[in-house]
Amino acid sequence: MDEKRLKAFEDMLAAILKQYDDTTEKMAKLKVESKEKTFTYRQLFANKLQMQAILSYYRTYGLLNDDMK
């Protein structure tokens, strides 16, 4: 059961890191187009903050390597 739980954690972490990267990339594209005031940009910004908070918990408990986000 511990291996299954660890695998689920690793999968979840990978998904969050991918979503964080995708969100950052989309925000950068919108910024280049001067669309920082759009609803989409603001929603992406809120999502990014939420993911940063989750990742900070992982980091606090030593579950996130320093070479990751």
Steps between C-alpha positions, in 0.01 A plus 500: 500500500786742573639458148159568350465813713850620407422446131180705538698780667763499227230509231323788674823697537586447133152618399529815711846580365378452141194715560720768659731502198208506255337785688820702510547450127142609420542808719821592321327478162214720618747750644680527166161578345438767771202309634581518872162658574294218348292259703704209366829650618357577843360150535835351400670727754266378775564138399874560506480644851302199616757261352783699660328461838468124453864472394609706801332246730690220326822696543428573868461130575809403299300331224625719217859507375672837471556440128124490449290819488 
